Amino acid sequence: MFNRKTKLLLTKILSFFSVVRGYNIFVIALAQYLSAIYILAPEKRALDILLDGRLFVLVISSTFAIASGYIINNFYDAKKDIINRPKKSYLDRLVSQKTQLQVYFVLNFLAALLAWLISWRAALFYSTYIFLLWYYSHRLKKYPIIGNLTAALLVVLPFFGILLYFKNFYHVIFAHAVFLFLIILIREIVKDLENIEGDLSNDYQTIPVKYGEKFAKIVITILLIGTLFPVYFLVDVYDVGYMDVYFYISYLVLIAFVLKLWKSEGKIDYVKLHFLLKLILIAGVVCIVLIKPTVIENGQKLFLK
């Protein structure tokens, strides 16, 4: 159906999509728009937000910066990924590291340039974000605790860029951010448990490597208990509308998660737990639309006006 050259091109496109984790970037971009429509600017029509050129530029800047972060992270993790993710590693290596680095610098330049078109503050924010992504991949991720905290923070930071754009500092937003941060932090430690073999071989001093799997499970359990605080505020103090159903269901899933965690002993078990946390995060993005009936009505104005 396709000639050899076309197949090679398609394979390299797939490889590059794997390197930059295109599926993750799509979810983050979707989350930024849904957050803008349903949390940060609920008084505005959804269509006005979707057609906001400045917001679009900021989301694209985030997309480019995050993609470049995945590229540089893949560059530094190449050796350990051969052990931890041999199939993905093989796919990623179909695009040369030289090409990956060239794209990395181009994406960083474009992210900073686009942000500069919005304001010097936006350019400073994204330039700092790009530096943090590099420094995390180059050095911080090899250390326990600080590496996990930085990784979780780097996932949440793009949302603060959108928050600063709308200048909405309502307390409920920070409760959402804390819950998201804690779930991502738990996921990062589960990833360390999943990748312990490759981390040991390449001298990555992660929590499981330095303190043992049992200690890592204790930390995860404590963090899981810690999520009760933002969830309490989101469900009982603030008005999150029908999204409280998401938090109730998530907690049932998280209880099952922690029970499974303490029975887990090998990579396959940790991969399943990692996937479960991904489902919770993706469901959280989709369920943003359930926050308030009034907000949903504003979203419906996209079709009514």
Buried (B, 14 or more C-beta within 10 A) or exposed (E): EEEEEEEEEEEBEBBBBBBBBBEBBEBBBBBBBBBBBBBBBBEBBBBBBEEBEEBBBBBBBBBBBBBBBBBBBBBBBBEBBBBBBEEBBEBBBBBEBEEBEEBBEEBBEBBBEBBBEBBEEBBEBBBEBBEBBBEBBEEBBBBBBEBBBBBBBBBBBBBBBBBBBBEBEEEBBBBBBBBBBBBBBBBBBBBBBBBBEBBBEBEBBBBBBBBEBEEBBBBBBEBBEBBEEBBEBBBEEBEBBEBBEBBEEBBEEBEEBBEBBEEBEEBEBBBBBBEBBBEBBBEBBEBBBBBBEEBBEBBEEBEEE
